[in-house]
């Protein structure tokens, strides 16, 4: 048995799985199991679980904070104060209202939909793309515009937020080509997984002005090395993967981990919403959100 938080203390690669001859279950104390080689787990018949829902709202709140911070130019304005300055012109030179902007989420599951609900009171025009279309009543309630793919959606958006799991279908999605189709000066927020965006394409887009800002809570690898280019690129609002680790969220994923353990040791079925891989195939939440394969290797590798 292995219990880990995403990426820590280590990626559960095929090589590590091969050495763990008696491994039966891998539990993620949180959300997101792409640090486990899911294909290797499927091939070995290892059960993979995560505590679905435990920090969805925590992450959604972080997304909204990052959108407002980028668009209102909060971080540079705060730095002016810390540095003892009072240059209002510089502070507002990149500051806008979010009201009237178009914002779209890549994936509208637990986190993406919670983000959309929290942005509706800001009078933004709301867009989404997802492999599973939301019920018509939800679209009508929130005034959502559905797009079949991210490629269809991003040209319409001033702000794009990524709330999809990492798997072979989403790895490297936001590359130079896709970013070039976004509105010039758009903002990109990624609290999902770093490898959904091409690391160097993000840097290039910020340096050229194609992106006005990038805020992310996820890195590859994690922990990020001191020389990671996202630490020093312009107009960023990066945090060290803390969006889902508020003290409120930690209480919930500790309780969920305990429930999974109690079910496992008692021989009771583990709740479907906690299952990612079971019985040699994607299962439960995993069958809804992931595709089989491996996302533990290097950039787009």
ZIVEN-V579878 format. One record per residue. N is the residue number from 1. RES is the residue in three letters. PHI is phi in whole degrees, 0 to 359 (NA if undefined). OMEGA is omega in whole degrees, 0 to 359 (NA if undefined). D_LAST is the distance of its C-alpha to the last C-alpha in whole Angstrom. Layout:
BEGIN
[[N;RES;PHI;OMEGA;D_LAST] [N;RES;PHI;OMEGA;D_LAST]]
END
This chain:
BEGIN
[[1;UNK;NA;175;27] [2;UNK;232;172;25] [3;UNK;243;181;26] [4;UNK;216;165;23] [5;UNK;267;184;22] [6;UNK;309;176;19] [7;UNK;75;184;17] [8;UNK;226;13;20] [9;UNK;274;183;21] [10;UNK;197;172;18] [11;UNK;287;179;15] [12;UNK;268;185;16] [13;UNK;280;177;13] [14;UNK;300;180;14] [15;UNK;295;179;16] [16;UNK;292;178;18] [17;UNK;298;180;19] [18;UNK;298;180;20] [19;UNK;280;184;22] [20;UNK;265;188;24] [21;UNK;298;184;26] [22;UNK;258;183;28] [23;UNK;293;181;26] [24;UNK;244;184;27] [25;UNK;213;174;26] [26;UNK;240;184;23] [27;UNK;249;173;25] [28;UNK;266;177;23] [29;UNK;277;185;26] [30;UNK;152;181;25] [31;UNK;239;177;23] [32;UNK;107;183;19] [33;UNK;243;180;17] [34;UNK;285;173;14] [35;UNK;283;172;14] [36;UNK;259;173;15] [37;UNK;290;186;13] [38;UNK;294;178;15] [39;UNK;295;178;15] [40;UNK;295;178;16] [41;UNK;295;177;19] [42;UNK;298;183;20] [43;UNK;295;182;20] [44;UNK;268;181;22] [45;UNK;72;179;24] [46;UNK;273;176;23] [47;UNK;280;177;25] [48;UNK;240;182;22] [49;UNK;227;172;24] [50;UNK;214;185;24] [51;UNK;267;181;27] [52;UNK;307;180;27] [53;UNK;78;190;29] [54;UNK;297;182;30] [55;UNK;228;182;29] [56;UNK;301;182;28] [57;UNK;290;177;31] [58;UNK;303;180;30] [59;UNK;292;180;27] [60;UNK;300;178;29] [61;UNK;297;180;31] [62;UNK;296;178;29] [63;UNK;300;180;27] [64;UNK;299;177;31] [65;UNK;302;181;32] [66;UNK;293;178;29] [67;UNK;300;180;30] [68;UNK;296;181;33] [69;UNK;297;180;32] [70;UNK;291;188;30] [71;UNK;294;181;33] [72;UNK;271;177;36] [73;UNK;59;186;35] [74;UNK;295;188;35] [75;UNK;297;176;33] [76;UNK;298;179;35] [77;UNK;293;176;38] [78;UNK;298;181;38] [79;UNK;296;177;37] [80;UNK;302;179;40] [81;UNK;294;181;43] [82;UNK;300;182;41] [83;UNK;278;177;42] [84;UNK;83;183;45] [85;UNK;264;180;45] [86;UNK;204;183;46] [87;UNK;270;183;45] [88;UNK;295;181;45] [89;UNK;300;177;44] [90;UNK;295;183;41] [91;UNK;296;185;40] [92;UNK;266;185;41] [93;UNK;293;178;39] [94;UNK;234;185;36] [95;UNK;249;181;37] [96;UNK;225;170;38] [97;UNK;273;174;39] [98;UNK;280;180;36] [99;UNK;305;179;39] [100;UNK;87;177;39] [101;UNK;283;173;35] [102;UNK;263;179;33] [103;UNK;236;181;30] [104;UNK;230;177;27] [105;UNK;249;171;25] [106;UNK;274;186;22] [107;UNK;90;181;23] [108;UNK;231;175;26] [109;UNK;275;184;26] [110;UNK;301;183;28] [111;UNK;279;183;27] [112;UNK;302;180;26] [113;UNK;293;177;30] [114;UNK;297;176;31] [115;UNK;297;181;30] [116;UNK;300;179;32] [117;UNK;298;182;35] [118;UNK;282;179;35] [119;UNK;271;182;35] [120;UNK;305;180;37] [121;UNK;295;178;40] [122;UNK;277;180;39] [123;UNK;58;171;40] [124;UNK;266;174;37] [125;UNK;276;192;36] [126;UNK;256;179;33] [127;UNK;232;173;30] [128;UNK;204;169;28] [129;UNK;227;181;25] [130;UNK;197;177;24] [131;UNK;291;177;23] [132;UNK;241;182;27] [133;UNK;291;180;30] [134;UNK;289;176;32] [135;UNK;302;182;36] [136;UNK;302;182;38] [137;UNK;293;177;40] [138;UNK;289;177;37] [139;UNK;301;181;36] [140;UNK;290;181;40] [141;UNK;301;185;41] [142;UNK;262;182;38] [143;UNK;67;186;38] [144;UNK;275;170;35] [145;UNK;252;181;33] [146;UNK;269;175;31] [147;UNK;234;184;28] [148;UNK;298;183;26] [149;UNK;220;174;23] [150;UNK;297;179;21] [151;UNK;299;178;22] [152;UNK;287;189;25] [153;UNK;277;194;26] [154;UNK;297;179;25] [155;UNK;295;182;27] [156;UNK;268;194;30] [157;UNK;252;169;29] [158;UNK;276;179;30] [159;UNK;226;175;28] [160;UNK;237;177;25] [161;UNK;239;182;24] [162;UNK;262;182;20] [163;UNK;226;182;21] [164;UNK;253;173;19] [165;UNK;287;175;17] [166;UNK;272;173;13] [167;UNK;203;187;12] [168;UNK;305;181;10] [169;UNK;282;181;13] [170;UNK;253;182;13] [171;UNK;299;178;9] [172;UNK;72;184;9] [173;UNK;301;181;13] [174;UNK;270;178;15] [175;UNK;256;180;14] [176;UNK;306;184;17] [177;UNK;296;182;18] [178;UNK;291;181;19] [179;UNK;298;180;20] [180;UNK;293;179;22] [181;UNK;270;177;24] [182;UNK;286;174;25] [183;UNK;302;176;28] [184;UNK;294;182;29] [185;UNK;87;176;29] [186;UNK;282;180;28] [187;UNK;245;179;26] [188;UNK;233;179;23] [189;UNK;239;184;23] [190;UNK;224;173;20] [191;UNK;255;184;21] [192;UNK;273;176;18] [193;UNK;212;186;15] [194;UNK;300;188;13] [195;UNK;286;170;10] [196;UNK;290;175;12] [197;UNK;249;176;13] [198;UNK;286;186;11] [199;UNK;307;186;13] [200;UNK;284;176;14] [201;UNK;294;177;16] [202;UNK;297;180;17] [203;UNK;300;181;19] [204;UNK;297;182;20] [205;UNK;293;177;22] [206;UNK;289;181;24] [207;UNK;292;182;25] [208;UNK;273;184;26] [209;UNK;91;176;28] [210;UNK;301;170;26] [211;UNK;256;176;25] [212;UNK;278;180;28] [213;UNK;190;176;26] [214;UNK;224;175;23] [215;UNK;237;181;24] [216;UNK;217;179;21] [217;UNK;239;187;21] [218;UNK;228;186;18] [219;UNK;223;169;15] [220;UNK;220;352;12] [221;UNK;283;174;13] [222;UNK;238;354;16] [223;UNK;299;181;19] [224;UNK;285;177;18] [225;UNK;294;183;19] [226;UNK;298;182;22] [227;UNK;263;179;21] [228;UNK;300;185;18] [229;UNK;296;179;19] [230;UNK;287;177;19] [231;UNK;287;189;22] [232;UNK;240;180;24] [233;UNK;293;183;23] [234;UNK;287;170;26] [235;UNK;56;179;27] [236;UNK;249;176;25] [237;UNK;223;186;26] [238;UNK;284;171;24] [239;UNK;232;187;25] [240;UNK;272;178;23] [241;UNK;50;180;22] [242;UNK;240;187;26] [243;UNK;300;182;26] [244;UNK;260;185;26] [245;UNK;241;171;28] [246;UNK;300;179;32] [247;UNK;299;177;34] [248;UNK;297;181;35] [249;UNK;293;180;32] [250;UNK;301;177;32] [251;UNK;299;182;35] [252;UNK;289;182;34] [253;UNK;282;170;30] [254;UNK;292;179;33] [255;UNK;295;180;35] [256;UNK;293;177;32] [257;UNK;299;178;31] [258;UNK;298;180;34] [259;UNK;298;179;35] [260;UNK;299;179;32] [261;UNK;298;181;33] [262;UNK;297;179;37] [263;UNK;295;182;36] [264;UNK;297;183;34] [265;UNK;288;179;37] [266;UNK;272;180;39] [267;UNK;74;178;38] [268;UNK;269;177;38] [269;UNK;299;174;35] [270;UNK;278;181;32] [271;UNK;308;181;33] [272;UNK;304;183;30] [273;UNK;292;177;29] [274;UNK;267;187;28] [275;UNK;275;173;26] [276;UNK;247;175;22] [277;UNK;229;177;22] [278;UNK;201;178;25] [279;UNK;63;177;27] [280;UNK;79;178;24] [281;UNK;203;172;23] [282;UNK;300;185;22] [283;UNK;216;174;25] [284;UNK;52;179;27] [285;UNK;299;179;25] [286;UNK;297;181;22] [287;UNK;290;179;23] [288;UNK;278;193;24] [289;UNK;249;188;21] [290;UNK;249;165;18] [291;UNK;238;182;16] [292;UNK;295;179;15] [293;UNK;140;185;12] [294;UNK;228;178;9] [295;UNK;237;185;8] [296;UNK;267;185;9] [297;UNK;271;185;6] [298;UNK;294;184;5] [299;UNK;307;175;5] [300;UNK;53;184;4] [301;UNK;252;NA;0]]
END
